[in-house]
């Protein structure tokens, strides 16, 4: 089971680079990192757990930061549907 999970995490993480939108890339990378965390827990590999916990945190922080910036920019745009 751990080997299968490791390969799945690798596939998800590599697959994230096929997305164009930065938000989608970050969400998929966070998902891949979550799989890596489970893999690390199953193996008792603390470095894998810690590294991927940091990846999840960084991916989600940048996702929410970019989302907040986009929402703020949308609010500043005047309505074109008049």
C-alpha distance (Angstrom), angle and dihedral (degrees) to the residues before:
residue distance angle dihedral
X1 . . .
X2 3.84 . .
X3 3.81 92.2 .
X4 3.81 91.5 51.3
X5 3.81 89.9 48.8
X6 3.80 91.5 49.7
X7 3.80 91.7 52.2
X8 3.80 90.5 47.2
X9 3.81 91.4 50.9
X10 3.79 89.5 49.9
X11 3.81 91.9 50.3
X12 3.81 93.1 48.9
X13 3.79 93.2 47.3
X14 3.81 94.4 47.2
X15 3.80 90.4 43.3
X16 3.80 89.6 57.4
X17 3.79 88.7 74.2
X18 3.80 89.5 64.9
X19 3.80 90.7 69.8
X20 3.79 121.0 91.1
X21 3.79 102.3 -159.4
X22 3.82 112.9 79.6
X23 3.81 91.3 -140.2
X24 3.80 92.0 55.7
X25 3.80 91.4 47.1
X26 3.79 91.4 52.8
X27 3.80 94.8 47.1
X28 3.80 92.5 49.6
X29 3.81 91.1 45.7
X30 3.80 89.3 51.5
X31 3.81 89.4 50.8
X32 3.81 90.6 50.4
X33 3.79 90.5 48.4
X34 3.82 89.9 51.2
X35 3.80 88.4 55.2
X36 3.81 88.7 49.9
X37 3.80 89.6 51.6
X38 3.81 90.9 54.4
X39 3.81 88.6 47.0
X40 3.80 90.2 51.4
X41 3.80 91.5 48.9
X42 3.81 91.5 51.1
X43 3.80 90.5 51.0
X44 3.79 95.7 38.2
X45 3.81 89.2 -123.3
X46 3.80 105.2 153.7
X47 3.84 95.3 -176.0
X48 3.82 89.9 57.2
X49 3.80 90.5 48.3
X50 3.81 94.3 47.9
X51 3.81 96.4 43.5
X52 3.77 93.0 50.2
X53 3.79 93.5 43.5
X54 3.81 85.7 58.4
X55 3.81 90.5 48.1
X56 3.83 91.5 51.8
X57 3.81 90.4 48.6
X58 3.80 94.2 47.7
X59 3.81 93.5 44.8
X60 3.78 93.9 49.3
X61 3.81 94.6 43.2
X62 3.79 91.6 52.1
X63 3.82 91.0 44.0
X64 3.82 92.3 54.0
X65 3.83 92.5 41.9
X66 3.81 91.9 52.7
X67 3.80 91.0 44.0
X68 3.82 91.5 52.2
X69 3.81 90.5 49.4
X70 3.82 91.6 49.8
X71 3.81 92.6 48.7
X72 3.81 91.1 48.9
X73 3.82 90.6 49.9
X74 3.81 91.0 49.9
X75 3.79 90.2 52.6
X76 3.81 90.9 54.4
X77 3.83 93.1 53.2
X78 3.81 113.6 94.6
X79 3.80 115.4 -123.9
X80 3.80 110.0 -92.4
X81 3.83 93.2 -166.7
X82 3.79 99.7 85.8
